[in-house]
Amino acid sequence: EETPIKHASEGKVGSESEAQLETAHAMQIDDEIDANDNSCLAQLMRMDFRERYRLLEEWAKSLGLQPYEDEHDDNCMLCQLGGDLYCCEYCHNVAHKHCIGHQGDLGDVIYVCRECVLDIANIKEAQVQESQ
């Protein structure tokens, strides 16, 4: 069964652009994680880039989330410019590698945008809490 991801920022009306919302999300993620936090999100944020995306892909599969198969955006979700972009595996978002702070190539690792990282981690956390 396919489970779509709907981001918290979708459908919001206001003066903030999607890029501003995403930048705010990125800063909030890092600021909210306490050194003693053992949540799914905290575990992810302590990992290096490749480990994080491999685990996210594993979690998404275990949760029944399907890869996004529609068209991706033409412009980076952070800077709003086009160019050579990584496409999020689970939604329409795209980003430049320098905008997401990655050096080098992803290789065989999928890219997952910050919004999907938050969504997948929250869904996984809810699953973990239910099983306890």
Buried (B, 14 or more C-beta within 10 A) or exposed (E): EEEEBEBEBEEEEEEEEBBEBBBEBBEEBEEEBEEEEEBBBBBBBEEEBBEBBBBBBEBBEEBEBBBBEEEEBEBBBBBEEEEEBBBBBBBBBBBBBEBBEBEEEEEEBBBBBBBBBBBBBBBBBEEEEEEE
